[in-house]
Amino acid sequence: MDRWKTRLGIPETQGTYGFLLVLIIEALGSGMYLPLSILYFQIATGFSLPAIGLTLTIATICTLPLTLLTGSLVDRLGARNIVAGSQFIQCIGLSGYLFVHTIPSLFTMALLVTGGSRMFYAAQTVLIVEIAAPAQRDRWYGLSGAIRSVGIAMGGFLVGLVLATKDPAIYRLLITCSALCYLTAGSLLLRLPDPGYKNAEKMKPARAETILKDRVFLIFVISNTAFPLCALMLGTALPIYLFQALHAPAWILGPLLISSSLLTISCQTFTVRVLEPHRRTRALAMAALTWCVSCSLFVLALCIPGFLLFPYLLLVVILHTLASLIYSPTASALVAELGGPNRRGRYLATYEFSWGVANALVPVLFTASYAVTAALPWLILAIMVTISGLTTLWLERQLPTQAVRITR
């Protein structure tokens, strides 16, 4: 069994089953809520889609700075406490959704849910460092990503069963179940013993301004924004690009998105295992190259005849997803090592902040460039991610050895 776990890239989990259960419960809660985040308010409250979208967008922008604040809190109070607190905050926000009848109340509850989500992502990456042995961190980041994909797939399946009913009571039931998942995960996390590696590198927290003096890290984070832009663009751009630019049949979108999810679930940990002998910076450059190729192929899809469109797009989506599998766990592990034990929370929070910025930029970047020409969003991403990949390789010699290579 241990031999197969090693070959599949699954980390050592003995003594961490409680933490794994927390990740699974949280992922299921997210999976039930995310597909309902807009539809619920349209059906249960009767708000217009523009009003819902604008309110949720403003709430998302307002919570961006919370990611950076969370890094400081993690360095002082510990990752486990902040992760549990974030889950309780999301539980309160989701419970409040059941009583939303006005736009101001929607905004207030959305602030809680979005803010809790920001805190969770910024603190969870540090919690994984405290759970995993140094040589196992890449695998743990890969496993947590796979677990989240499974949870979202399961939650999406449950949501799909009730979408056709348009019954507000069933929608409220799913929101309630999602809130209970967060409450259960947070309560369980606080009852677990301290992670095995929490105090292995205990040091006095560094001053907040030290991160501003780390020129190499700041360059990495700024150039890093192109990577999450690529990862997030698929879900935003693909439906519109398929039907408006490529005039693809309606049935194509489902299989393409399902294939992406299945690839993430089945291959994330194995991808990490394959990358372990290589430098993390080279893996990030490989992800950049793969994204550059997939974005270029999306442009060329405009020239592909209709009867070849589905297999062609399936290959492109697989390449695009593979780049995400390479990038996500590798970048998190690299940043965790760059931060060191006394400022890891701030470093990982700053890295997560780049994801928040990308999340806010994706709709604007896509809609503005797509209005010029359908191919322009993919061309912009191809150029940006190529520059980011080259920048990462240029920074390689300036990064600490333990950040570039997995130490055993």
N, C-alpha and C positions, 0 to 999 in steps of 0.2 A: 504493500500500500504506500509506504513512504517513497519507494522508488517511483511509483506512478505520480505521486504528488510532485516530486522533484521534476520529473519530465514535463509535466503539464504546467509548471510554473506556479503551483499553489504553495504559499508560504507555510511555515510551521505554525500550527494553530493550537497546539496543546496549551491549556491554561488560559486561552483567550476566547473560549466559546461564548461567554457572556457578552463580550464586546461584539462578536460576530452577530449574535442575536439582536443586539441594539441596532447594528447597521442594517440588518434585514428588515426589522420592524419599521425603521425610519424610511427605508427605501419604498416599502409598501405604502406607507402613508403619503409620501411624495407622489407615488404613481397614481394613487386615487385622486389626489387633489389637482395635479398639474393639468390634466386634460379638461378639468371642469372650471379652471380659473376664470374663464370668460363666460362660458355657456351657463354656468350656475346663476350668475347675476341677471343674465338676459331672461332666463325662464322663471326664476324664483322671485325677482323683483320688478321685471319689466323695464329695466334701464336700457337705453339705446346702446348699441355697440360702440359708437364714437365716444360716448360719455364714459363707458366702462374702460375702454382702451386708454383714454387720456388720463383718467384717475389712476389706473394701475401704473402707467408710465411715469407719472409725476411721483408716485409713491416709491417706485424703483429708483429714480434718480435721487430722491431725498435720502435714501438709505445707503447710498454708495460710500459716504465717509465712515459709516459704521464698521466697514470691513477693516479699515486701518486702526480704528479704536479697539477692535476686538484683538488685534495682534498684541497691543500693550497689555490688555486684560489677561490674555493667555499667559504671557510671560510672568505676570504677577500672581495670578490666581490658579493657574493650571488649566490644561485643555479640557479635562473631564468636566469640571464645574461649568465652564463656558458652553461646552456642547450640550450638557443637560439643560442649562438655562435657556439656550436657544430653542430647544425642543419644547420647553414649557411656554415660551413666548409665542411660538407658532401655534401651539395648542389653544392658547387664549384667543389669538387672532382668528383661527378657523372657527372656534366656538362662537365668536362674535359675528361671523358671517351669517349665522343662522338668524340673527336679529337685525340685519342690515335692511333699512328701508329708505335711506336717504344717501345722497352722494357724499356728504361729509362723514357719515358713519362708515361708508365703504372705504373712504380714504384712510380713516383711522385704523380700521382693521387690516387693510392692505399694508399699512406701515408696519404693523406688528408682524404680520406673516412674512413680508419681504425682509424686514430687519432681522427677524429670527433666522431666516434662510441665509442672509449674509454672514451672521455670526457663526452659524453651523459650518459653512464651508471653510471659513477662515480658521476655525478652531479644530475641525475634524482632521485636517492635514497634520496638525501638531499631535493630536491624540494618536494617530497611526504611528508617528515616530516614537511615542512613548510605549506603544504596544509591541512594536516590531524590533527585532535585533537589527543592528546597522546594516548587515549584509542582506536582510530580508525586506528592507523598506520598499524597494521597487516592486517586489512581488505583492506586498500588502496594498500598495496604492493600486496595483492592477486588480487585485481581488476586490477591493472596495468599489472600484469602478464597475466590475462585472456584477457585483451584488446589486448596485444601484440600477443597472440596466435591467436585471431580472425583476426587481421591484416595480420599476416603471412599466415593464411589459405586463406584469400581472395586474397592476392597477389599471393600466390601459384596457386590458381585456375585460375587467369588471365594469369599467365605465362604458365600454362598447356595448355591453349587454343591456344597459338601461338608457342609452342615448335616444333610442327610438321611442321610448315611452313618453318623454317630455312631461313626466309627472314631477312636480316640484318636491313632493314628499320623498321620492327616491333619491333625488339630488341631495336633499338635506341629510338623508341617511348616509350617503357616501361622504359628505363633508364631516359628519359626526364621527364616522369610522376613521377618517384621516386624522381628526383631532385626537381621538383615543390612541391611535398609533403613536403620535408624538408624545402624549402623556405617558404611555407605557414605556417607550424607549427612554425618556428622560428619567423616570422613576427607577427603572432597572439599572441605568448607568450609574446613578448615585449610590446604589446598593452594592455595586461591584467593588472588589478591592482595587487598590492603586495599580495601574499598569506596571508591568515588570521592569520597564526601562525608564520609568518616570524620573527616578533620582540617580540614574546611572551617570549623568553628566551635570549634576546640579551645580549651578553657579549663580552669582548675583546678577539680576537682570541688567542689561546694558542700557545706557541712556538713549532716549528716543531719537536724538539727533544723529546718533552714530550711523544710522542707515543712510542719511543724506550725504555722508562722507564716503560711502562705498561706491565709487564711480563705476566700477565694473558691474556691480549688481544693478545699479540704476540703468546703465546702458542695456543690460540684458532684459530688464523688465519692460523698458520702452519698446525695444525691438520685438519682445515677446508678444505684444498685442496682436500682431498679424496672425499668430497661431490660433488663438481662440476665435478670431474673426473667421478663419477658415472652418474651424470646427462647428461654429454656430450657424454659419451661412447656409449649410445644407438644409436644415429644417425650415429656415425662413424663405429661402429662394426657390427651392426645388419645386414646390407645388405651382407657383406662378410661372416659373420658367418652362415647366413641362407643358402646361396647358395653353399658355399665351404665346410663347416664343416657338416651341417645338410642335405645337398642335398634336400632342400625344393623346391617345385614348385614355379615358378616365380610369380604367382598371390598372394602369401601370404604376401609379403612385404607391398604392398599398404594398405590392410585392417589393418595391424598391426600399421602402422604409422598414419593412419587416426583415429583409435581408441584412440591412445595416444593423438592426438590433440583434439579430441572431449571431452575426459575426462578432459583435462586441461581447455578447454573453459567452460564446463558445471559445473565442480565441484571445481574449484580453490577457489572461495569465500566461498562456503559452507564448504570446508575443514578447512579454517581459522576459521570460526565461531565455528566449532566443537572443535577446539583446544584452543579457548580462555580461558576456565576455567583452563587450565593446564599450568604448567611452560614451558617456551620456551625451556629450556635445556632438559626437558623430551620429548618435541616434536621432537627436533633434534635427541635425542637418538632413538626415535621411527622411524624416517626417516632412521637412520643408520641401524636399525634392518631390516626394510623393504627392503632396498637396499641389505643387506647381504643375505636375503632370495631369492630375485629375481636373484642376481648374481649366487647363488648356484643352483637355478633352471635352469638357462641358461646352466650350466655345465651338469646337469642331462638330459637336452634335447638331448644330444648325445645318450642316451639310450632309448628314447621314440620312439615307432613304428610310421611309417609314417601316418597311418590313425588317430592318436591322436595328431599329431604334431601341427596342426593349433589351436585347442582349448587350448592346453597346452601353446603354445607360446602367445596366446592372454591373458591368465591369467598372465603369467610372465611379459609381457609388461605393463599390467594394474598395477601390483604391482610396477614395476620400475617407472612408471609415478606417481603413488600415493606418492611414497617417495619424488619425486620432488615437488609435490603439498604441502607436509608437510614442506619441508625444506626451499624453496626459500623465501616466505614471512616472515617466523619465524626468519631465520638468519638475514635478512635485518633489521627487527625491533629490534632484540637483539643488533646488532652492533650500530644502531642509538642511542639507550639508553646508551650504553657503552661510546660512544663518548662525550655525553653531548653537551650543546649548543655551546661551544666555540671551539670544535675540531671535530665536527661531520663530516665535509667534509673530513678531513684526515682519520678518522676511516673508513668511508664507502668507501673511495677511496682505502684504503689498503685492505679492504674486496673484493672489485671488482678486485683488482690486483691478488688476489688468483684465481679468475675465469680466468683472462688472462693467468696466469701460467698454469692452468689446460688445457685451450684451446690449448696452445702450446705443452703440454705434451701428450695429448690424442693420436694423430697420432703415435708418437714415441713409447709410451707405448703399444699401441695395436699391431702395426706391429712387434715390437721386440719380444713380448711375444707370439703372435700368431704363429710366425715362429718356436717356440719351440714346442708348442702343442696348439690346438684350444681352449682348456679349460682354459689355463693359464691366459689370460687377466681377465676373470671373477673371477678366484680364487684370483688373486692379489687384485682386487677391493673389494672382500668380506672381505679379511683380513684387508685391509687398512681402510675401512669404519667402521669395527667393532672397531678397535683401536681408530678411531676418535670419535665414539659414546661414548666409555668408557671415553675418555679424556674429552669430554664435560660434562659428569656426574661428573667427578672428580673436574672440575672447578666450578661446580654449587655453592658451598658454598663460593667461593671466588669472585663471581660476585655480583654487586649491586642488591638489591631487585627489583628496578624499571626496570632493564634489564631482570630479570628472569621472573617476573610476569607482566601482563598487569594491569596498575593502572587506576582506574576510578575516 
